[in-house]
């Protein structure tokens, strides 16, 4: 609730999202180990820096990593991939991607994937709604994905969540790279 009542300003600084991902994995490492969930990282060594609020992005990754861990319960794999991708043409991507990015634009992509059961069809359209949760009473507030989407929007990025063909869930985040001319 505090995130919704607080100022919607970011404390932007230039940084690399790979460092935020690694730091966040250290924070949730014990929980993953307890559940026998193996993190598998494929982080691009050539990923450019971007303007970010590191603390808020860390909150995003904590939410995504813990959601994945809770969905898998025990014995699974948390896959985190970063890469630079080009948006080929308008409308090629779904959801917020086509509204936020132009054809030809090069963006930073972060994918967080799990080997859990995936998202039930009846939950798909509601997952970003405030206070919507599929967890048992006392286990979730229904704020995590709503807060996550708000933070991504503040970064002028996009978030898409879908089931993977091989099972599990995939979360794709897209961010603009830092424009060096606008960096002070």
BELMO-V645756 format. One record per residue. N is the residue number from 1. SS is DSSP state (A for helix, B for strand, O for the rest). PHI is phi in whole degrees, 0 to 359 (999 if undefined). OMEGA is omega as a letter, one per 40 degrees, with the letter a starting at -180 (NA if undefined). Layout:
n->N ss->SS phi->PHI omega->OMEGA
n->N ss->SS phi->PHI omega->OMEGA
This chain:
n->1 ss->O phi->999 omega->a
n->2 ss->A phi->298 omega->i
n->3 ss->A phi->297 omega->a
n->4 ss->A phi->279 omega->a
n->5 ss->A phi->265 omega->a
n->6 ss->O phi->281 omega->i
n->7 ss->O phi->302 omega->a
n->8 ss->O phi->268 omega->a
n->9 ss->O phi->265 omega->i
n->10 ss->O phi->259 omega->i
n->11 ss->O phi->258 omega->a
n->12 ss->O phi->282 omega->i
n->13 ss->B phi->214 omega->a
n->14 ss->B phi->280 omega->i
n->15 ss->B phi->193 omega->a
n->16 ss->O phi->252 omega->a
n->17 ss->A phi->296 omega->i
n->18 ss->A phi->300 omega->i
n->19 ss->A phi->295 omega->i
n->20 ss->A phi->295 omega->i
n->21 ss->A phi->298 omega->a
n->22 ss->A phi->298 omega->i
n->23 ss->A phi->299 omega->a
n->24 ss->A phi->293 omega->i
n->25 ss->A phi->299 omega->i
n->26 ss->A phi->297 omega->a
n->27 ss->A phi->292 omega->a
n->28 ss->A phi->256 omega->a
n->29 ss->A phi->305 omega->a
n->30 ss->A phi->298 omega->i
n->31 ss->A phi->298 omega->i
n->32 ss->A phi->296 omega->a
n->33 ss->A phi->296 omega->i
n->34 ss->A phi->300 omega->a
n->35 ss->O phi->266 omega->a
n->36 ss->O phi->59 omega->i
n->37 ss->B phi->255 omega->a
n->38 ss->B phi->265 omega->i
n->39 ss->B phi->284 omega->i
n->40 ss->B phi->235 omega->a
n->41 ss->B phi->258 omega->i
n->42 ss->B phi->223 omega->a
n->43 ss->B phi->259 omega->a
n->44 ss->O phi->298 omega->i
n->45 ss->O phi->287 omega->a
n->46 ss->O phi->252 omega->a
n->47 ss->O phi->295 omega->a
n->48 ss->O phi->286 omega->i
n->49 ss->O phi->288 omega->i
n->50 ss->B phi->214 omega->i
n->51 ss->B phi->280 omega->a
n->52 ss->B phi->208 omega->i
n->53 ss->O phi->262 omega->a
n->54 ss->A phi->301 omega->a
n->55 ss->A phi->295 omega->a
n->56 ss->A phi->289 omega->i
n->57 ss->A phi->293 omega->i
n->58 ss->A phi->297 omega->i
n->59 ss->A phi->298 omega->i
n->60 ss->A phi->302 omega->a
n->61 ss->A phi->291 omega->i
n->62 ss->A phi->300 omega->i
n->63 ss->A phi->301 omega->a
n->64 ss->A phi->293 omega->a
n->65 ss->A phi->294 omega->a
n->66 ss->A phi->289 omega->i
n->67 ss->A phi->300 omega->i
n->68 ss->A phi->297 omega->a
n->69 ss->A phi->298 omega->a
n->70 ss->A phi->293 omega->i
n->71 ss->A phi->292 omega->a
n->72 ss->A phi->282 omega->a
n->73 ss->O phi->63 omega->i
n->74 ss->O phi->219 omega->i
n->75 ss->O phi->58 omega->i
n->76 ss->B phi->195 omega->a
n->77 ss->B phi->227 omega->i
n->78 ss->B phi->257 omega->a
n->79 ss->B phi->256 omega->i
n->80 ss->B phi->236 omega->a
n->81 ss->B phi->232 omega->i
n->82 ss->B phi->235 omega->i
n->83 ss->B phi->196 omega->i
n->84 ss->B phi->260 omega->a
n->85 ss->B phi->230 omega->i
n->86 ss->B phi->256 omega->i
n->87 ss->O phi->279 omega->a
n->88 ss->O phi->288 omega->a
n->89 ss->O phi->206 omega->i
n->90 ss->O phi->300 omega->i
n->91 ss->O phi->84 omega->i
n->92 ss->O phi->292 omega->a
n->93 ss->O phi->254 omega->a
n->94 ss->O phi->261 omega->i
n->95 ss->O phi->60 omega->a
n->96 ss->A phi->292 omega->a
n->97 ss->A phi->303 omega->a
n->98 ss->A phi->290 omega->i
n->99 ss->A phi->279 omega->a
n->100 ss->A phi->265 omega->a
n->101 ss->O phi->234 omega->a
n->102 ss->O phi->261 omega->i
n->103 ss->O phi->301 omega->a
n->104 ss->O phi->89 omega->a
n->105 ss->O phi->286 omega->i
n->106 ss->B phi->264 omega->a
n->107 ss->B phi->229 omega->i
n->108 ss->B phi->267 omega->i
n->109 ss->B phi->247 omega->i
n->110 ss->B phi->239 omega->i
n->111 ss->B phi->244 omega->i
n->112 ss->B phi->244 omega->a
n->113 ss->B phi->234 omega->i
n->114 ss->B phi->230 omega->i
n->115 ss->O phi->251 omega->i
n->116 ss->O phi->281 omega->a
n->117 ss->O phi->280 omega->a
n->118 ss->O phi->87 omega->a
n->119 ss->O phi->261 omega->i
n->120 ss->O phi->293 omega->a
n->121 ss->A phi->306 omega->a
n->122 ss->A phi->290 omega->i
n->123 ss->A phi->262 omega->a
n->124 ss->A phi->308 omega->a
n->125 ss->O phi->282 omega->a
n->126 ss->O phi->253 omega->a
n->127 ss->O phi->298 omega->i
n->128 ss->O phi->265 omega->a
n->129 ss->O phi->290 omega->i
n->130 ss->O phi->299 omega->i
n->131 ss->O phi->72 omega->i
n->132 ss->O phi->273 omega->i
n->133 ss->O phi->217 omega->i
n->134 ss->O phi->256 omega->a
n->135 ss->O phi->278 omega->i
n->136 ss->O phi->295 omega->i
n->137 ss->O phi->305 omega->i
n->138 ss->O phi->89 omega->a
n->139 ss->O phi->255 omega->a
n->140 ss->O phi->204 omega->a
n->141 ss->O phi->258 omega->a
n->142 ss->O phi->81 omega->i
n->143 ss->O phi->258 omega->a
n->144 ss->A phi->305 omega->a
n->145 ss->A phi->286 omega->i
n->146 ss->A phi->293 omega->i
n->147 ss->A phi->297 omega->i
n->148 ss->A phi->302 omega->i
n->149 ss->A phi->299 omega->i
n->150 ss->A phi->298 omega->i
n->151 ss->A phi->295 omega->i
n->152 ss->A phi->298 omega->i
n->153 ss->A phi->298 omega->i
n->154 ss->A phi->298 omega->i
n->155 ss->O phi->275 omega->a
n->156 ss->O phi->58 omega->i
n->157 ss->O phi->253 omega->i
n->158 ss->B phi->221 omega->i
n->159 ss->B phi->223 omega->i
n->160 ss->B phi->230 omega->i
n->161 ss->B phi->233 omega->i
n->162 ss->B phi->206 omega->i
n->163 ss->B phi->282 omega->i
n->164 ss->O phi->272 omega->i
n->165 ss->O phi->303 omega->a
n->166 ss->O phi->273 omega->a
n->167 ss->O phi->106 omega->a
n->168 ss->O phi->93 omega->a
n->169 ss->B phi->240 omega->i
n->170 ss->B phi->235 omega->i
n->171 ss->B phi->248 omega->i
n->172 ss->B phi->247 omega->i
n->173 ss->B phi->250 omega->i
n->174 ss->B phi->238 omega->i
n->175 ss->B phi->225 omega->i
n->176 ss->B phi->284 omega->i
n->177 ss->O phi->286 omega->i
n->178 ss->O phi->293 omega->i
n->179 ss->O phi->272 omega->a
n->180 ss->A phi->301 omega->a
n->181 ss->A phi->291 omega->a
n->182 ss->A phi->265 omega->a
n->183 ss->O phi->273 omega->a
n->184 ss->O phi->259 omega->NA
